[in-house]
Structure formats: C-alpha cells, structure tokens
Amino acid sequence: MTATSKQALVVRGGWTGHEPVETTDAFVPYLTGQGYDVRIEESTAVYADTGYLAGVDVIVQTNTMSTIEPDELRGLIAAVAAGTGLAGWHGGIADSYRNSSDYLQLIGGQFAAHPPKAPREELAGEASDNFVRYTVDIVPERADHPIVAGLDSFELTTEQYWVLSDEYNDVLATTTLPARDFDPWHRPVTCPAVWTRQWGQGRVFVSTPGHELAVVQDPNVRTIIERGILWASR
C-alpha cells in the first residue's frame, strides 16, 4: 500500500455457485491498472474495522446468501455514508444478507426470483435450469450516464433476476420478465437490471447480470461493471 494510491477492498464468499473467487479475480487486474491497491477478504469481518474502511475508496462485494454481524453491517453502512463506494453484481450484492433490513435499504434492491425455463424444456436439475434468453434494456433517458454511455440494449442467456426495489434508485437498465402461460403472474414485470444509489456521501452500484465468470466476461456486462466500480469509487 502506498500513501498516494487508491484503495479497493474486495469482499467475497457465500454460495460458490456464483463463483465469487473467479469473478472477482477477473477484475483485480483492471483495478490495479486503474491505480488501486487491492485487498481481498474472504469474510465480512473486515467491515467491523472502521478505521481501515475510512481509507477505502471502493468496496467490490460478491457474497451471496450469507449473514453479517451487527457491528460489521454498521461499519459498512457508516463507511458508505462517509464516502466509500460500494459495487457488486448479481446475488453477490443483491442477495447477500437477506435478514438485514438496513442492508436492503442501503442497496435498494433484493433478489426475489429467477424464473426457470419452460417446463416443456429438458431440465438438468442444476443452475442452468434457470438460464433463459433475455434482454437488458438501457433506459433511454439515462443513456448518457457514464456507466452505460454508448451501449445499446443487449441479450444474455443466464438467470434473469426479478428484484424487489424502490424508487430511490437511479435505474440505468431494466429487464422485462414475460408472463408465460405457465407462470402464476398475469402480465409482464419490468425490473431494474443496473442501478445506482446515493447514500450519504457514498455511491452504490448494482448490476444484476453476473451469475458466473462467463457472464461477467460478456463485453457489455464487463464494461458496465468496470465503469460502475469507478463511478462508485470515492
């Protein structure tokens, strides 16, 4: 660590199906190339170190279906409110600590479902049963935002997240889940797919695409995540 370099903290863990190690490792060279010293932690215990967090410019978190201790959550929220950026993708940020309402308020969106393929399709009894072809639509009114500027709407074959969210988010891209003849909902549902959020002096960035390494390596997704990390950074 040098006194003049920027500081990035990677916090990863939780469900291994989201490849938290592989996906975060894919962005470490980018961060170092952008002038960050990168520290990697395999648990949320570091969030309780408020003195250290005060000097972190951006936290990159991918930690799915985990729990967090009260002092760790307080430390994270206080750091973001004081100016530390928070960025992440998929369940690593939108499905991290389901039982922590203060965390959900900080992030602004919670994973609710990823509808599966049609029952008539051959299912393998694994995560790919939930991989569908869908479109990520850039919001026209936000097309000049630095995170999505110059990008067009694009398609992915992966989990399509239905998220519960609120109107405080600045939504940069959406995805619409159709109402298929076997679904229990009766009309298409549009959910945020990429959003930002201001919290105190800090910035939060979320991309729901990012289920695994192959998804974050999609050129559109990778561009959005790289830009999102830099946008969130202090």
Backbone bond lengths (Angstrom), bond angles and torsions (degrees), N, CA, C in turn:
res aa  C-N    CA-C-N  psi(-1)  N-CA   C-N-CA  omega(-1)  CA-C   N-CA-C  phi
1 M - - - 1.470 - - 1.520 109.83 -
2 T 1.303 116.08 134.80 1.452 120.00 176.14 1.518 109.92 -114.94
3 A 1.310 116.18 156.45 1.465 120.42 -173.73 1.514 112.28 -66.56
4 T 1.337 117.06 -25.79 1.458 119.22 -174.37 1.524 113.51 -101.80
5 S 1.338 118.68 -8.04 1.453 120.55 -176.75 1.521 111.04 -80.42
6 K 1.308 114.87 159.20 1.459 120.46 174.12 1.516 109.06 -81.36
7 Q 1.330 115.59 153.27 1.456 120.53 -174.64 1.524 110.13 -116.46
8 A 1.331 115.97 125.11 1.461 122.18 175.44 1.521 108.49 -118.51
9 L 1.327 116.10 134.72 1.456 122.51 177.62 1.524 108.12 -114.74
10 V 1.318 117.03 123.94 1.462 122.70 175.32 1.523 107.84 -102.97
11 V 1.322 116.55 121.12 1.464 122.21 177.74 1.525 107.08 -117.14
12 R 1.317 116.42 119.56 1.460 119.66 -172.66 1.523 110.98 -139.68
13 G 1.333 114.33 157.68 1.454 119.40 179.62 1.515 110.40 155.05
14 G 1.325 115.75 -156.46 1.454 120.55 -179.58 1.510 111.87 77.91
15 W 1.325 115.82 -151.88 1.462 122.16 -173.76 1.524 110.46 -60.41
16 T 1.328 116.80 123.82 1.457 120.85 -174.93 1.524 113.24 -72.27
17 G 1.340 117.27 -17.12 1.457 119.82 178.53 1.512 113.72 -61.48
18 H 1.336 116.54 -22.08 1.461 120.18 176.42 1.525 112.49 -87.35
19 E 1.328 116.35 6.24 1.459 121.96 175.37 1.531 112.11 50.10
20 P 1.335 117.53 56.04 1.464 119.64 -177.21 1.522 114.12 -61.85
21 V 1.335 116.69 -34.56 1.465 119.22 178.87 1.517 110.58 -71.95
22 E 1.327 115.89 -49.70 1.460 119.98 -176.32 1.531 111.95 -63.75
23 T 1.331 116.81 -42.86 1.469 118.78 -176.54 1.527 111.50 -70.42
24 T 1.319 117.67 -40.80 1.464 118.12 178.83 1.523 111.57 -70.75
25 D 1.339 116.73 -37.90 1.468 119.02 176.79 1.523 111.14 -57.69
26 A 1.324 116.48 -31.31 1.466 120.17 -178.43 1.522 112.40 -65.73
27 F 1.330 117.28 -22.39 1.463 120.29 -177.88 1.529 113.39 -102.64
28 V 1.313 117.99 -9.07 1.468 119.94 -179.32 1.525 111.79 -61.21
29 P 1.344 120.14 -46.50 1.468 118.28 177.74 1.525 113.15 -59.42
30 Y 1.334 115.85 -36.03 1.466 118.75 177.03 1.521 110.67 -62.86
31 L 1.322 116.95 -44.79 1.460 120.65 -179.37 1.527 111.49 -62.98
32 T 1.313 116.35 -45.19 1.470 118.42 179.43 1.523 110.30 -64.39
33 G 1.335 115.98 -36.13 1.453 119.56 177.66 1.515 113.15 -66.10
34 Q 1.326 116.22 -24.47 1.462 121.78 177.19 1.531 112.00 -88.96
35 G 1.312 117.06 5.68 1.458 120.54 174.58 1.514 115.65 93.95
36 Y 1.325 117.43 16.87 1.460 120.35 179.96 1.524 111.25 -95.32
37 D 1.314 116.04 140.25 1.457 121.32 159.91 1.521 106.40 -82.36
38 V 1.307 117.34 129.71 1.460 121.87 -173.80 1.520 110.07 -111.61
39 R 1.312 115.75 126.09 1.462 122.50 172.68 1.524 107.72 -112.02
40 I 1.314 116.99 134.32 1.467 122.17 -178.70 1.516 109.55 -114.86
41 E 1.335 116.11 129.52 1.458 122.45 177.28 1.518 109.47 -125.22
42 E 1.312 115.51 141.24 1.465 121.63 -177.92 1.530 112.70 -97.21
43 S 1.320 117.49 8.15 1.462 121.12 176.98 1.517 109.15 -149.91
44 T 1.331 115.34 170.05 1.468 120.81 -179.39 1.525 112.79 -86.36
45 A 1.328 118.48 2.27 1.471 120.50 -177.90 1.525 111.44 -56.47
46 V 1.318 117.63 -31.07 1.460 121.14 -178.25 1.522 111.77 -62.20
47 Y 1.326 117.94 -25.07 1.464 120.28 -179.26 1.529 112.32 -64.38
48 A 1.305 117.13 -20.80 1.467 120.23 178.49 1.519 111.85 -79.08
49 D 1.320 118.07 -11.95 1.466 122.69 179.94 1.523 108.31 -86.47
50 T 1.305 116.12 80.54 1.467 120.67 -172.78 1.525 111.98 -65.85
51 G 1.320 117.21 -31.84 1.458 119.43 177.78 1.515 111.83 -63.44
52 Y 1.321 116.35 -42.98 1.460 119.91 177.76 1.520 111.10 -67.50
53 L 1.338 117.78 -46.38 1.468 120.56 -176.99 1.520 112.14 -59.74
54 A 1.326 116.68 -29.00 1.459 119.51 -179.15 1.527 111.88 -61.27
55 G 1.324 117.22 -22.19 1.451 120.73 179.52 1.514 114.51 -101.77
56 V 1.338 116.70 4.38 1.465 120.79 -179.65 1.525 109.46 -87.91
57 D 1.325 116.11 131.91 1.459 120.44 -179.81 1.523 112.29 -84.47
58 V 1.334 116.41 -36.30 1.464 119.07 179.28 1.521 109.86 -151.55
59 I 1.322 115.33 137.99 1.461 122.71 172.72 1.519 108.11 -104.49
60 V 1.328 116.51 127.75 1.459 122.27 173.22 1.522 106.38 -107.12
61 Q 1.322 116.51 112.75 1.462 120.58 -174.12 1.521 110.87 -114.82
62 T 1.327 116.16 132.38 1.463 121.70 165.60 1.520 107.30 -139.29
63 N 1.320 114.97 99.82 1.464 122.59 -170.50 1.527 107.50 -148.51
64 T 1.318 116.55 94.82 1.461 121.90 -169.62 1.521 112.40 -96.16
65 M 1.339 115.97 137.96 1.464 123.67 173.14 1.529 112.18 51.64
66 S 1.318 114.91 50.79 1.461 121.28 -179.67 1.519 109.88 -115.33
67 T 1.305 115.02 -178.33 1.459 121.23 171.73 1.517 107.97 -120.37
68 I 1.320 115.47 162.64 1.451 120.41 -179.24 1.523 108.39 -139.44
69 E 1.317 116.95 138.79 1.453 121.52 -179.66 1.529 110.10 -75.30
70 P 1.329 117.21 151.29 1.468 119.71 -177.21 1.524 113.82 -55.87
71 D 1.329 118.33 -40.94 1.466 119.15 -178.81 1.524 111.07 -70.11
72 E 1.322 117.04 -30.91 1.457 120.49 177.01 1.527 110.77 -68.55
73 L 1.323 116.48 -43.61 1.458 120.20 179.71 1.523 110.85 -65.34
74 R 1.323 116.78 -42.47 1.469 119.76 177.10 1.519 110.63 -59.05
75 G 1.330 116.20 -41.58 1.456 119.82 179.96 1.516 112.37 -64.57
76 L 1.324 116.69 -41.25 1.463 120.83 179.16 1.519 110.81 -64.08
77 I 1.321 116.73 -49.99 1.465 120.45 -177.66 1.521 111.08 -62.67
78 A 1.330 116.63 -41.75 1.465 120.17 179.43 1.520 111.04 -64.17
79 A 1.325 116.89 -38.59 1.456 119.82 179.92 1.519 111.13 -65.00
80 V 1.333 116.96 -44.82 1.460 119.81 179.19 1.525 110.15 -63.99
81 A 1.309 117.21 -44.10 1.468 120.06 180.00 1.521 111.61 -60.87
82 A 1.332 116.88 -28.16 1.466 121.18 -179.31 1.525 112.62 -88.77
83 G 1.347 117.68 -5.32 1.453 119.20 173.69 1.508 116.93 127.60
84 T 1.327 118.78 -6.42 1.457 120.46 176.92 1.525 109.29 -73.25
85 G 1.315 116.93 130.67 1.451 120.27 178.66 1.521 111.69 -77.62
86 L 1.330 116.75 154.33 1.464 122.72 177.23 1.518 108.06 -133.16
87 A 1.329 116.36 126.21 1.461 121.14 -176.84 1.518 109.67 -138.31
88 G 1.329 115.67 148.91 1.454 118.81 177.38 1.512 111.57 -175.15
89 W 1.314 114.28 -179.69 1.462 119.22 -177.18 1.520 110.58 -140.94
90 H 1.329 113.89 152.36 1.460 123.91 171.19 1.540 110.65 53.90
91 G 1.328 116.64 -145.82 1.459 120.13 -177.96 1.508 113.76 -66.37
92 G 1.335 117.21 -14.48 1.452 120.40 179.63 1.501 114.41 -67.99
93 I 1.342 116.60 -15.98 1.461 120.36 174.59 1.522 111.87 -129.97
94 A 1.352 117.27 -29.89 1.466 121.17 -176.82 1.524 112.85 -96.26
95 D 1.328 117.77 1.00 1.462 121.04 175.66 1.527 109.07 -147.20
96 S 1.319 115.74 47.52 1.462 120.30 -173.21 1.523 112.96 -88.88
97 Y 1.312 117.52 -56.97 1.469 121.81 -172.03 1.526 108.23 -131.54
98 R 1.320 115.27 80.64 1.458 121.41 -170.30 1.517 113.34 -59.91
99 N 1.314 117.71 -29.03 1.461 120.79 -175.45 1.520 113.47 -90.44
100 S 1.319 117.81 5.81 1.465 121.20 -176.01 1.521 109.70 -110.53
101 S 1.309 116.15 97.01 1.460 119.57 -176.03 1.524 111.86 -64.74
102 D 1.323 118.07 -32.52 1.463 119.91 178.84 1.527 110.92 -65.19
103 Y 1.326 116.21 -34.33 1.464 119.25 176.29 1.527 110.29 -67.54
104 L 1.320 116.91 -43.01 1.462 120.20 179.71 1.522 110.99 -60.82
105 Q 1.319 116.93 -37.78 1.464 119.54 177.76 1.534 110.59 -66.90
106 L 1.319 116.93 -38.03 1.461 120.93 178.28 1.521 111.36 -61.97
107 I 1.335 116.70 -43.63 1.457 121.68 -173.67 1.521 111.83 -81.69
108 G 1.326 117.56 -37.97 1.458 120.44 177.26 1.511 115.35 88.06
109 G 1.326 117.82 5.29 1.450 119.99 178.13 1.513 110.89 -163.88
110 Q 1.317 116.09 141.60 1.461 122.49 -179.58 1.523 110.23 -130.10
111 F 1.324 116.24 129.19 1.457 121.54 174.01 1.523 110.26 -54.71
112 A 1.322 116.54 133.17 1.460 121.11 176.26 1.518 111.63 -116.01
113 A 1.352 117.46 -38.94 1.462 120.39 -176.61 1.516 109.74 -166.46
114 H 1.329 115.83 160.69 1.468 122.37 166.39 1.529 106.24 -133.71
115 P 1.311 116.18 95.23 1.468 120.53 -175.01 1.522 111.97 -52.71
116 P 1.323 117.35 139.44 1.464 121.36 -176.11 1.520 112.42 -81.61
117 K 1.316 113.83 176.24 1.465 120.12 172.04 1.523 109.86 -61.18
118 A 1.298 115.41 166.17 1.463 120.22 177.13 1.528 110.19 -61.73
119 P 1.327 117.20 142.89 1.470 119.78 -179.67 1.517 113.66 -56.40
120 R 1.316 117.59 -26.87 1.472 120.32 -178.29 1.526 112.25 -74.11
121 E 1.342 116.77 -14.89 1.455 119.35 178.48 1.523 109.77 -80.48
122 E 1.308 115.64 155.24 1.456 120.38 179.77 1.529 109.49 -72.45
123 L 1.317 115.92 122.01 1.457 121.32 -178.28 1.522 109.78 -106.09
124 A 1.323 114.56 144.16 1.461 120.14 -173.71 1.522 112.87 -104.28
125 G 1.345 117.49 -2.97 1.452 119.39 -177.79 1.515 113.17 72.20
126 E 1.324 116.67 29.43 1.456 121.21 -178.94 1.522 109.28 -142.16
127 A 1.339 116.32 -177.12 1.463 120.73 -174.53 1.519 112.60 -57.17
128 S 1.332 117.17 -32.61 1.462 119.50 -177.63 1.519 113.14 -64.53
129 D 1.332 117.64 -14.35 1.465 120.21 174.86 1.519 111.37 -61.76
130 N 1.329 116.30 -20.72 1.465 121.33 -179.20 1.525 112.42 -102.42
131 F 1.327 117.46 10.37 1.457 120.60 178.55 1.526 108.93 -88.11
132 V 1.314 115.83 119.21 1.458 121.77 178.50 1.526 108.47 -128.27
133 R 1.312 115.55 158.88 1.463 120.23 175.33 1.519 108.23 -85.47
134 Y 1.311 116.50 125.73 1.462 119.29 -178.96 1.524 110.12 -148.67
135 T 1.320 114.92 168.41 1.457 121.53 -177.14 1.522 110.89 -110.04
136 V 1.314 115.48 136.54 1.459 122.46 168.58 1.525 106.46 -99.02
137 D 1.329 116.61 115.87 1.458 122.34 -175.10 1.522 110.51 -100.75
138 I 1.317 116.50 119.19 1.460 120.09 174.21 1.533 108.34 -67.65
139 V 1.314 117.49 131.15 1.466 121.28 179.14 1.527 108.60 -69.55
140 P 1.330 118.43 119.51 1.474 120.12 -174.18 1.523 113.67 -54.27
141 E 1.319 116.87 -40.39 1.464 120.24 -177.28 1.530 112.51 -70.71
142 R 1.330 117.64 -13.77 1.469 120.71 -178.62 1.524 111.01 -114.62
143 A 1.335 117.31 13.20 1.464 121.38 -174.41 1.522 113.12 -64.81
144 D 1.333 117.78 -15.79 1.458 120.11 178.24 1.522 112.67 -94.17
145 H 1.333 117.38 1.57 1.463 119.78 178.14 1.526 108.80 -64.16
146 P 1.334 118.26 140.87 1.471 119.46 -175.50 1.520 114.82 -60.43
147 I 1.319 118.75 -21.17 1.461 119.84 179.60 1.523 111.98 -75.30
148 V 1.320 117.61 -32.11 1.477 120.69 -175.86 1.519 113.11 -119.49
149 A 1.317 118.36 3.13 1.465 120.89 -176.42 1.524 110.56 -56.50
150 G 1.325 115.73 132.18 1.452 121.37 177.47 1.512 115.04 83.36
151 L 1.316 117.82 -3.66 1.463 120.94 179.87 1.520 110.37 -96.46
152 D 1.306 115.42 145.81 1.453 121.94 173.51 1.524 109.10 -102.35
153 S 1.317 116.22 165.16 1.456 119.87 172.89 1.526 108.95 -57.07
154 F 1.331 116.41 148.21 1.464 119.90 -174.63 1.517 110.26 -145.18
155 E 1.326 115.85 163.04 1.458 121.83 -177.95 1.524 111.05 -109.31
156 L 1.332 114.37 149.74 1.460 122.56 176.45 1.526 108.72 -137.06
157 T 1.317 116.30 155.38 1.456 121.70 168.11 1.519 107.37 -118.18
158 T 1.312 115.47 99.58 1.461 122.45 -176.82 1.526 107.06 -170.19
159 E 1.319 117.19 -168.31 1.468 119.54 176.91 1.526 110.43 -67.67
160 Q 1.306 115.68 132.79 1.464 121.99 175.90 1.526 107.54 -101.81
161 Y 1.311 116.03 112.28 1.464 119.76 -173.02 1.524 113.02 -81.09
162 W 1.319 114.87 127.55 1.467 123.19 164.35 1.520 104.37 -92.53
163 V 1.334 116.67 116.43 1.454 120.12 -179.25 1.519 110.64 -119.59
164 L 1.325 114.92 147.42 1.456 122.85 171.51 1.519 106.99 -92.99
165 S 1.328 117.29 128.41 1.457 120.66 -172.56 1.518 110.39 -145.14
166 D 1.331 115.31 179.98 1.459 119.52 178.63 1.522 110.28 -132.65
167 E 1.318 115.80 170.56 1.458 120.89 -171.97 1.521 113.76 -78.59
168 Y 1.335 117.70 -2.64 1.461 119.14 177.95 1.528 111.87 -74.78
169 N 1.319 117.29 -18.82 1.459 121.01 178.50 1.529 111.21 -66.81
170 D 1.331 115.07 145.95 1.460 121.51 167.86 1.528 105.74 -96.15
171 V 1.316 116.57 100.37 1.457 121.61 -172.98 1.527 109.39 -85.11
172 L 1.334 115.70 122.27 1.460 121.72 -178.16 1.525 112.35 -99.32
173 A 1.329 116.63 -25.68 1.457 121.11 178.91 1.516 108.84 -150.56
174 T 1.320 115.60 149.37 1.464 121.51 -179.28 1.522 109.79 -127.61
175 T 1.307 115.51 169.18 1.455 121.49 169.09 1.522 107.86 -141.06
176 T 1.304 116.71 143.33 1.464 121.43 -177.11 1.518 109.74 -111.78
177 L 1.320 115.14 121.75 1.459 121.40 177.59 1.524 108.27 -89.66
178 P 1.316 117.59 123.29 1.463 119.55 -177.95 1.527 111.43 -72.20
179 A 1.302 115.94 159.16 1.464 121.15 171.38 1.523 106.96 -97.84
180 R 1.322 116.21 97.55 1.463 121.21 -178.57 1.524 109.74 -82.18
181 D 1.312 116.48 164.02 1.460 119.07 -172.27 1.527 112.95 -64.75
182 F 1.321 118.31 -16.84 1.462 121.60 179.75 1.523 112.90 -103.59
183 D 1.345 117.79 -0.77 1.465 121.24 -179.84 1.527 110.86 -83.41
184 P 1.325 118.43 149.51 1.458 119.95 -179.76 1.524 113.87 -79.91
185 W 1.355 118.36 -13.18 1.461 119.49 176.41 1.526 108.94 -89.93
186 H 1.327 116.40 157.21 1.465 120.94 -165.93 1.526 114.81 -111.41
187 R 1.300 117.76 -2.64 1.463 119.99 175.62 1.530 108.42 -149.86
188 P 1.337 116.99 159.34 1.462 119.79 179.42 1.532 111.38 -58.48
189 V 1.315 115.50 147.72 1.459 122.26 -178.49 1.524 108.54 -121.65
190 T 1.324 116.67 121.36 1.461 121.41 178.23 1.521 109.72 -98.41
191 C 1.316 116.10 126.97 1.463 122.29 -178.06 1.527 109.71 -123.58
192 P 1.325 117.67 152.62 1.459 119.21 173.29 1.521 110.57 -65.68
193 A 1.324 116.26 139.03 1.460 121.82 176.34 1.527 111.80 -111.17
194 V 1.322 116.18 -29.59 1.466 122.40 175.30 1.517 106.90 -138.83
195 W 1.315 116.47 128.63 1.462 118.29 178.27 1.515 111.40 -149.35
196 T 1.330 114.35 163.66 1.459 121.89 173.96 1.518 108.69 -126.92
197 R 1.311 114.07 165.74 1.459 119.88 -175.47 1.523 107.95 -155.21
198 Q 1.298 116.92 132.70 1.465 122.10 175.14 1.523 108.11 -94.19
199 W 1.327 116.57 130.30 1.470 119.69 -179.76 1.522 108.34 -135.74
200 G 1.340 116.20 105.47 1.459 119.19 -172.71 1.518 109.03 61.75
201 Q 1.324 116.08 -127.04 1.456 120.86 177.49 1.525 112.11 -90.68
202 G 1.329 117.48 -0.58 1.453 121.10 -173.98 1.513 113.28 -103.87
203 R 1.323 114.29 168.10 1.456 122.11 -179.62 1.527 109.89 -124.76
204 V 1.328 115.17 142.14 1.459 122.03 178.59 1.523 108.26 -119.85
205 F 1.327 116.20 135.71 1.467 122.17 177.53 1.518 109.26 -127.20
206 V 1.344 116.20 133.93 1.464 121.80 -179.50 1.529 109.37 -134.58
207 S 1.332 115.72 131.95 1.461 122.85 169.45 1.517 107.25 -120.32
208 T 1.341 118.41 120.92 1.460 117.40 177.76 1.523 112.80 -75.62
209 P 1.342 122.03 -30.71 1.462 118.66 169.96 1.529 110.25 -64.98
210 G 1.330 116.70 138.85 1.456 120.13 179.54 1.517 113.07 147.17
211 H 1.336 116.51 28.30 1.461 121.09 -174.32 1.527 112.70 -57.70
212 E 1.308 117.64 -36.93 1.464 121.19 -175.57 1.520 108.41 -154.35
213 L 1.339 114.57 177.30 1.461 119.66 -176.27 1.515 112.28 -55.89
214 A 1.326 117.42 -41.95 1.468 120.15 -178.28 1.522 111.71 -59.49
215 V 1.323 117.38 -32.94 1.472 120.32 -178.81 1.519 110.84 -75.56
216 V 1.338 117.93 -45.81 1.466 118.43 -179.34 1.524 111.60 -68.89
217 Q 1.336 117.62 -15.52 1.453 120.20 176.24 1.527 112.40 -86.19
218 D 1.331 118.28 -9.02 1.457 119.90 171.79 1.534 107.88 -57.35
219 P 1.325 118.62 132.32 1.471 119.78 -174.43 1.515 114.40 -55.00
220 N 1.333 117.87 -40.04 1.459 119.99 179.62 1.521 111.19 -67.63
221 V 1.315 116.55 -45.51 1.466 120.23 -178.67 1.519 110.68 -65.22
222 R 1.318 116.22 -44.61 1.457 118.73 -179.40 1.527 111.27 -62.00
223 T 1.326 116.80 -42.94 1.464 120.04 178.34 1.521 110.92 -59.78
224 I 1.324 116.73 -44.89 1.470 120.68 -179.96 1.520 110.53 -62.79
225 I 1.323 118.09 -43.34 1.471 120.18 -178.64 1.520 110.80 -68.01
226 E 1.324 117.45 -45.40 1.470 119.02 179.24 1.524 110.70 -58.73
227 R 1.318 116.47 -47.40 1.465 119.69 179.47 1.526 110.97 -65.41
228 G 1.337 116.31 -37.15 1.456 119.64 -179.33 1.510 112.53 -64.78
229 I 1.319 116.88 -40.10 1.464 120.11 177.14 1.526 110.57 -61.57
230 L 1.322 116.29 -46.82 1.460 119.36 -179.84 1.523 111.61 -65.74
231 W 1.335 116.29 -38.35 1.474 119.17 178.66 1.523 110.76 -62.63
232 A 1.335 116.27 -41.43 1.467 120.01 -177.26 1.522 112.10 -71.39
233 S 1.317 116.83 -28.03 1.467 120.52 -172.97 1.520 112.11 -60.25
234 R 1.311 115.10 145.49 1.455 121.45 179.69 1.517 110.64 -52.23
